[in-house]
């Protein structure tokens, strides 16, 4: 096991623990998602649902996908005991409006923070493995920290696509990189 994963309760040289780092990542992700929601509120319904032939084809469908994925992985993390099995849902994402996303997403972000705060801080909890049945029927095992990292990376990947989609419509997208988050007073997790 790498020293990164085997020291979840230890602090890095500059005093931030892995748990605090994930808290910072979650806050950044929530901030970036909210910035995109705010920017999309200025778009017309036609723009939000225009097939741009990228990602999930439309801005709204891509945001729905990101929100649904964040909901799915929070369910996995918060309901599956160490060593337990969880089945990845195969149903399509709900057809949510931008207003729906604006109501649902903040609750998901609070749910992730609550889940993370509920961990004892020991490496055992973040390194605990769960078995995830994926659509092809296989059941690989993943550590909790890898599931959380995947969710964060997945969301960031699709946010970048939404930024490109907004730009392709001739609009200036919001600045959503981590440097902008810190310049806006974002927390480092402590």
C-alpha positions as CSV (number, residue, x, y, z in Angstrom):
1,X,0.0,0.0,0.0
2,X,1.3,3.5,-0.8
3,X,2.2,5.9,1.9
4,X,-0.6,8.1,0.6
5,X,-3.3,5.6,1.4
6,X,-1.8,4.1,4.5
7,X,-1.6,7.4,6.3
8,X,-5.2,8.7,6.1
9,X,-5.3,9.9,9.7
10,X,-1.8,11.4,9.5
11,X,-1.1,15.0,8.4
12,X,0.9,16.1,5.4
13,X,4.0,18.2,6.1
14,X,2.0,21.4,6.0
15,X,-0.6,20.2,8.6
16,X,-3.6,19.0,6.6
17,X,-4.9,15.5,7.0
18,X,-6.2,13.4,4.1
19,X,-9.7,13.8,5.6
20,X,-9.3,17.6,5.6
21,X,-8.0,17.4,2.0
22,X,-11.1,15.6,0.9
23,X,-13.3,18.1,2.8
24,X,-11.5,20.9,0.9
25,X,-12.1,19.0,-2.4
26,X,-15.8,18.6,-1.6
27,X,-16.1,22.3,-0.8
28,X,-14.3,23.2,-4.0
29,X,-16.5,20.9,-6.0
30,X,-19.7,22.3,-4.5
31,X,-18.5,25.9,-5.2
32,X,-17.6,25.1,-8.8
33,X,-21.0,23.3,-9.3
34,X,-22.8,26.3,-7.9
35,X,-20.9,28.7,-10.1
36,X,-22.0,26.7,-13.1
37,X,-25.6,26.6,-11.9
38,X,-25.5,30.4,-11.5
39,X,-24.1,30.9,-15.0
40,X,-26.7,28.6,-16.5
41,X,-29.5,30.6,-14.9
42,X,-28.6,33.3,-17.3
43,X,-29.0,31.0,-20.3
44,X,-32.3,30.5,-22.2
45,X,-34.1,27.2,-22.0
46,X,-33.3,26.6,-25.7
47,X,-29.6,27.1,-24.9
48,X,-29.7,24.7,-22.0
49,X,-31.3,22.0,-24.1
50,X,-29.5,22.6,-27.4
51,X,-27.8,19.5,-28.7
52,X,-24.1,20.6,-28.7
53,X,-22.8,17.1,-29.6
54,X,-20.6,17.0,-26.5
55,X,-20.8,14.9,-23.3
56,X,-24.5,14.2,-22.6
57,X,-25.4,16.4,-25.6
58,X,-26.9,19.3,-23.7
59,X,-25.8,21.5,-20.9
60,X,-28.8,20.5,-18.8
61,X,-28.4,16.8,-19.4
62,X,-24.7,17.0,-18.5
63,X,-25.5,18.8,-15.3
64,X,-28.3,16.2,-14.5
65,X,-25.7,13.5,-15.1
66,X,-23.2,15.0,-12.7
67,X,-25.8,15.6,-10.0
68,X,-27.2,12.0,-10.4
69,X,-23.6,10.6,-10.2
70,X,-22.9,12.5,-7.0
71,X,-26.2,11.3,-5.5
72,X,-25.4,7.7,-6.5
73,X,-21.9,7.7,-5.0
74,X,-23.1,9.4,-1.8
75,X,-25.7,6.6,-1.4
76,X,-22.9,4.0,-1.9
77,X,-20.6,5.6,0.7
78,X,-23.2,6.4,3.3
79,X,-25.2,3.2,3.2
80,X,-22.6,0.5,2.5
81,X,-20.8,-1.0,5.4
82,X,-17.1,-2.0,5.1
83,X,-17.0,-5.2,3.2
84,X,-20.6,-4.8,2.0
85,X,-22.0,-5.0,-1.5
86,X,-23.7,-2.1,-3.2
87,X,-25.4,-2.3,-6.7
88,X,-24.7,0.6,-9.1
89,X,-28.2,1.7,-10.3
90,X,-28.8,1.3,-14.0
91,X,-31.9,3.5,-14.3
92,X,-31.6,6.7,-16.3
93,X,-31.0,9.9,-14.4
94,X,-34.1,11.8,-13.4
95,X,-35.1,14.6,-15.8
96,X,-34.5,17.6,-13.5
97,X,-34.8,21.2,-14.3
98,X,-32.1,23.8,-13.5
99,X,-34.2,24.9,-10.5
100,X,-34.5,21.2,-9.3
101,X,-30.7,20.9,-9.5
102,X,-30.3,24.1,-7.5
103,X,-32.4,22.6,-4.7
104,X,-31.0,19.0,-4.8
105,X,-27.3,19.7,-5.1
106,X,-26.8,21.7,-1.9
107,X,-28.3,18.8,0.0
108,X,-25.9,16.3,-1.6
109,X,-22.9,18.5,-0.7
110,X,-24.1,18.7,2.9
111,X,-24.5,14.9,2.8
112,X,-20.9,14.3,1.7
113,X,-19.6,16.7,4.3
114,X,-21.7,15.0,7.0
115,X,-20.5,11.5,5.8
116,X,-16.9,12.7,5.9
117,X,-17.2,14.4,9.3
118,X,-18.8,11.2,10.6
119,X,-15.7,9.2,9.9
120,X,-13.5,8.7,13.0
121,X,-10.5,9.9,11.1
122,X,-8.7,6.6,11.1
123,X,-7.2,5.3,8.0
124,X,-9.4,2.2,8.4
125,X,-12.6,4.0,7.5
126,X,-11.3,5.6,4.3
127,X,-9.4,2.5,3.3
128,X,-12.4,0.2,3.9
129,X,-13.4,-1.7,0.9
130,X,-16.9,-2.1,-0.6
131,X,-18.0,-4.3,-3.4
132,X,-19.7,-2.5,-6.2
133,X,-21.8,-4.5,-8.7
134,X,-21.5,-2.6,-12.0
135,X,-23.8,-3.0,-15.0
136,X,-21.8,-5.8,-16.6
137,X,-22.5,-7.9,-13.5
138,X,-18.9,-7.9,-12.2
139,X,-18.4,-7.0,-8.6
140,X,-15.0,-5.2,-8.2
141,X,-14.0,-3.9,-4.8
142,X,-13.1,-0.3,-4.2
143,X,-11.8,1.5,-1.2
144,X,-14.0,4.4,0.0
145,X,-11.3,7.0,-0.7
146,X,-11.2,5.8,-4.3
147,X,-14.9,6.1,-4.7
148,X,-14.8,9.6,-3.3
149,X,-11.8,10.5,-5.5
150,X,-13.7,9.1,-8.6
151,X,-16.8,11.1,-7.8
152,X,-14.7,14.3,-7.5
153,X,-12.8,13.6,-10.7
154,X,-15.9,12.7,-12.6
155,X,-17.6,15.9,-11.6
156,X,-14.6,18.0,-12.5
157,X,-14.3,16.3,-15.9
158,X,-18.0,17.1,-16.8
159,X,-17.8,20.7,-15.4
160,X,-15.0,21.3,-17.9
161,X,-17.3,20.1,-20.7
162,X,-20.1,22.4,-19.5
163,X,-17.6,25.3,-19.6
164,X,-16.8,24.4,-23.2
165,X,-20.5,24.1,-24.0
166,X,-21.2,27.6,-22.6
167,X,-18.3,29.0,-24.6
168,X,-19.6,27.3,-27.8
169,X,-22.8,29.3,-27.3
170,X,-20.8,32.5,-27.5
171,X,-20.9,33.2,-23.7
172,X,-18.1,33.7,-21.2
173,X,-18.2,30.8,-18.7
174,X,-17.5,31.3,-15.0
175,X,-14.0,30.8,-13.7
176,X,-14.2,27.5,-11.8
177,X,-10.7,26.3,-11.3
178,X,-9.3,25.7,-7.8
179,X,-7.1,28.9,-7.9
180,X,-10.3,30.9,-8.4
181,X,-11.9,29.1,-5.5
182,X,-9.1,30.0,-3.2
183,X,-9.0,33.6,-4.5
184,X,-12.8,33.7,-3.6
185,X,-11.9,32.7,-0.1
186,X,-12.4,29.0,-0.4
187,X,-11.5,26.8,2.5
188,X,-8.5,24.4,2.6
189,X,-10.5,21.9,4.7
190,X,-9.4,22.9,8.1
